[in-house]
Amino acid sequence: MAARVAVRSGLEGDRALLGRTSTAGRVADILRDRIAEGFFPPGDRLPEDEIGRALGVSRNTLREAFRLLTHERLLVHEMNRGVFVRRLSVEDVVDLFQLRRLLECAAVRTVGSPSPDLGALRDAVKAGRGAARRRGWQDLGTANIRFHQAIGALAGSARIDEIMRGLLAELRLVFHAMADPRRFHEPYLARNVEILGALEAGKGKVAERLLGRYLDDALAQLLDAYSERTKGA
């Protein structure tokens, strides 16, 4: 009963985000954000009736939203049990970073002078600095995700933008394994600034080298924490 009340109180405020034309896509957007925030952590079952009532949407609309998020690999359907937030394996984490290397490093490699519009990258760095000042480590993690989304956008491809959005949303499931979010997120803010500086100078190949080392270090750190956490899962 307490869990049901928590779901209703946690999601009823999101109902206004649906507007007058409630669609499965908008419901999926809300649930994706809630999963990224940790409101529904990996392994949690999503209670269909409670979520539907909280958001004021039909069962069919909610099931379509679940289908969309399952396609994005954020949810998994278990026969006769329901829909659950995915728990990623160590192999999943390695695969995600392999894809990040391909997409992000390629996006910065060809940046030259004059540099493209880097406003979204600057905004993400600014948001990260603000989050660090107020010790909002989860917000810093969100700013970091936005920084990498903006890196992907440098490729100028709507398809790559879509892939990056799903990839980074899936990666947030891994971040929940970090016992100390400050220790994980804070050091990478300075590295974001360094990458941005190289891009502002039109030095795409320098940015690529910096980003490659960044991704290698982040993967090693995540694997160390994630493998320890999943041993007891």
C-alpha positions as semicolon CSV with decimal commas, in nm:
position;residue;x (nm);y (nm);z (nm)
1;M;0,000;0,000;0,000
2;A;0,278;0,244;0,089
3;A;0,448;0,179;-0,245
4;R;0,124;0,255;-0,429
5;V;0,081;0,583;-0,244
6;A;0,443;0,675;-0,326
7;V;0,386;0,610;-0,697
8;R;0,070;0,823;-0,702
9;S;0,225;1,110;-0,509
10;G;0,543;1,092;-0,714
11;L;0,373;1,101;-1,054
12;E;0,051;1,298;-1,008
13;G;0,248;1,622;-1,038
14;D;0,364;1,508;-1,381
15;R;0,010;1,484;-1,516
16;A;0,018;1,849;-1,623
17;L;0,311;1,769;-1,853
18;L;0,081;1,559;-2,068
19;G;-0,131;1,856;-2,173
20;R;-0,464;1,801;-2,339
21;T;-0,338;1,545;-2,588
22;S;-0,203;1,262;-2,378
23;T;0,011;1,039;-2,595
24;A;0,220;0,732;-2,531
25;G;0,527;0,927;-2,637
26;R;0,472;1,190;-2,370
27;V;0,406;0,927;-2,106
28;A;0,728;0,755;-2,213
29;D;0,915;1,086;-2,178
30;I;0,791;1,124;-1,819
31;L;0,875;0,767;-1,722
32;R;1,215;0,789;-1,892
33;D;1,297;1,097;-1,685
34;R;1,175;0,930;-1,367
35;I;1,388;0,623;-1,436
36;A;1,692;0,846;-1,501
37;E;1,630;1,028;-1,172
38;G;1,619;0,699;-0,983
39;F;1,252;0,729;-0,884
40;F;1,215;0,386;-1,043
41;P;1,559;0,223;-0,990
42;P;1,688;-0,084;-1,176
43;G;1,495;-0,395;-1,083
44;D;1,179;-0,208;-0,978
45;R;0,844;-0,330;-1,106
46;L;0,632;-0,057;-1,264
47;P;0,276;-0,089;-1,124
48;E;0,052;-0,040;-1,426
49;D;-0,269;0,050;-1,244
50;E;-0,104;0,298;-1,007
51;I;0,094;0,474;-1,279
52;G;-0,211;0,492;-1,505
53;R;-0,420;0,648;-1,231
54;A;-0,144;0,888;-1,127
55;L;-0,098;1,019;-1,482
56;G;-0,465;0,992;-1,578
57;V;-0,400;0,783;-1,890
58;S;-0,562;0,472;-2,029
59;R;-0,416;0,126;-1,994
60;N;-0,358;0,108;-2,369
61;T;-0,166;0,437;-2,370
62;L;0,048;0,326;-2,077
63;R;0,121;-0,011;-2,235
64;E;0,230;0,161;-2,555
65;A;0,464;0,383;-2,347
66;F;0,603;0,069;-2,182
67;R;0,656;-0,081;-2,528
68;L;0,851;0,227;-2,640
69;L;1,075;0,215;-2,333
70;T;1,125;-0,159;-2,372
71;H;1,243;-0,092;-2,728
72;E;1,489;0,160;-2,580
73;R;1,615;-0,116;-2,349
74;L;1,512;0,073;-2,035
75;L;1,236;-0,170;-1,941
76;V;1,191;-0,545;-1,966
77;H;0,867;-0,743;-1,969
78;E;0,862;-1,063;-1,766
79;M;0,582;-1,306;-1,846
80;N;0,317;-1,323;-1,574
81;R;0,515;-1,081;-1,356
82;G;0,491;-0,742;-1,524
83;V;0,724;-0,471;-1,649
84;F;1,052;-0,395;-1,471
85;V;1,332;-0,141;-1,501
86;R;1,626;-0,323;-1,658
87;R;1,934;-0,425;-1,467
88;L;2,230;-0,389;-1,701
89;S;2,506;-0,648;-1,707
90;V;2,877;-0,574;-1,715
91;E;2,870;-0,675;-2,082
92;D;2,599;-0,415;-2,143
93;V;2,818;-0,145;-1,990
94;V;3,115;-0,237;-2,209
95;D;2,891;-0,239;-2,517
96;L;2,752;0,105;-2,436
97;F;3,099;0,253;-2,409
98;Q;3,210;0,093;-2,734
99;L;2,920;0,266;-2,906
100;R;2,997;0,594;-2,730
101;R;3,354;0,580;-2,858
102;L;3,237;0,529;-3,214
103;L;2,983;0,809;-3,207
104;E;3,134;1,074;-2,980
105;C;3,494;1,051;-3,096
106;A;3,383;1,067;-3,458
107;A;3,169;1,373;-3,380
108;V;3,462;1,575;-3,241
109;R;3,733;1,444;-3,473
110;T;3,651;1,668;-3,767
111;V;3,585;1,987;-3,571
112;G;3,810;2,260;-3,705
113;S;3,830;2,637;-3,722
114;P;3,594;2,812;-3,727
115;S;3,432;2,580;-3,476
116;P;3,061;2,488;-3,498
117;D;2,801;2,620;-3,256
118;L;2,917;2,503;-2,913
119;G;2,643;2,674;-2,715
120;A;2,489;2,351;-2,585
121;L;2,828;2,232;-2,462
122;R;2,892;2,563;-2,286
123;D;2,546;2,550;-2,128
124;A;2,612;2,198;-1,999
125;V;2,944;2,304;-1,846
126;K;2,776;2,605;-1,683
127;A;2,501;2,383;-1,541
128;G;2,765;2,140;-1,414
129;R;2,956;2,415;-1,235
130;G;2,636;2,537;-1,073
131;A;2,547;2,186;-0,959
132;A;2,897;2,136;-0,814
133;R;2,878;2,464;-0,621
134;R;2,555;2,360;-0,452
135;R;2,680;2,001;-0,411
136;G;2,401;1,863;-0,628
137;W;2,584;1,554;-0,751
138;Q;2,290;1,396;-0,930
139;D;2,231;1,726;-1,108
140;L;2,598;1,728;-1,200
141;G;2,550;1,383;-1,349
142;T;2,258;1,518;-1,553
143;A;2,470;1,810;-1,676
144;N;2,741;1,564;-1,774
145;I;2,489;1,359;-1,974
146;R;2,377;1,677;-2,152
147;F;2,739;1,757;-2,235
148;H;2,779;1,425;-2,411
149;Q;2,443;1,458;-2,583
150;A;2,570;1,789;-2,722
151;I;2,890;1,619;-2,838
152;G;2,682;1,371;-3,035
153;A;2,484;1,660;-3,185
154;L;2,804;1,795;-3,343
155;A;2,763;1,520;-3,603
156;G;2,457;1,704;-3,735
157;S;2,251;1,386;-3,767
158;A;1,900;1,340;-3,632
159;R;1,955;0,964;-3,626
160;I;2,271;0,997;-3,418
161;D;2,087;1,235;-3,184
162;E;1,821;0,967;-3,133
163;I;2,080;0,694;-3,075
164;M;2,269;0,913;-2,827
165;R;1,952;0,995;-2,636
166;G;1,867;0,628;-2,589
167;L;2,227;0,531;-2,516
168;L;2,271;0,796;-2,249
169;A;1,932;0,720;-2,092
170;E;2,037;0,356;-2,067
171;L;2,368;0,461;-1,918
172;R;2,184;0,635;-1,633
173;L;2,077;0,289;-1,518
174;V;2,445;0,215;-1,459
175;F;2,506;0,538;-1,267
176;H;2,268;0,416;-0,996
177;A;2,534;0,158;-0,906
178;M;2,771;0,432;-0,793
179;A;2,772;0,446;-0,413
180;D;2,939;0,790;-0,414
181;P;2,801;1,003;-0,701
182;R;3,029;1,294;-0,612
183;R;3,341;1,083;-0,650
184;F;3,224;0,967;-0,990
185;H;3,081;1,287;-1,142
186;E;3,290;1,572;-0,999
187;P;3,632;1,491;-1,158
188;Y;3,479;1,478;-1,506
189;L;3,359;1,837;-1,492
190;A;3,715;1,966;-1,534
191;R;3,764;1,722;-1,820
192;N;3,450;1,851;-1,990
193;V;3,598;2,202;-1,967
194;E;3,922;2,074;-2,122
195;I;3,740;1,908;-2,412
196;L;3,531;2,221;-2,468
197;G;3,848;2,433;-2,477
198;A;3,999;2,211;-2,747
199;L;3,681;2,236;-2,954
200;E;3,667;2,613;-2,912
201;A;4,022;2,626;-3,045
202;G;3,920;2,419;-3,346
203;K;4,142;2,128;-3,236
204;G;3,914;1,836;-3,307
205;K;4,186;1,571;-3,297
206;V;4,304;1,697;-2,957
207;A;3,945;1,682;-2,833
208;E;3,921;1,327;-2,968
209;R;4,228;1,215;-2,770
210;L;4,098;1,381;-2,454
211;L;3,757;1,226;-2,500
212;G;3,902;0,881;-2,567
213;R;4,097;0,884;-2,240
214;Y;3,791;1,025;-2,062
215;L;3,573;0,736;-2,182
216;D;3,838;0,476;-2,097
217;D;3,870;0,609;-1,742
218;A;3,494;0,636;-1,692
219;L;3,442;0,280;-1,815
220;A;3,710;0,142;-1,583
221;Q;3,561;0,327;-1,287
222;L;3,208;0,214;-1,365
223;L;3,308;-0,148;-1,418
224;D;3,488;-0,154;-1,086
225;A;3,186;-0,019;-0,897
226;Y;2,924;-0,197;-1,105
227;S;3,077;-0,540;-1,087
228;E;3,101;-0,511;-0,708
229;R;2,741;-0,396;-0,680
230;T;2,600;-0,665;-0,907
231;K;2,779;-0,947;-0,726
232;G;2,533;-0,916;-0,445
233;A;2,232;-0,853;-0,666
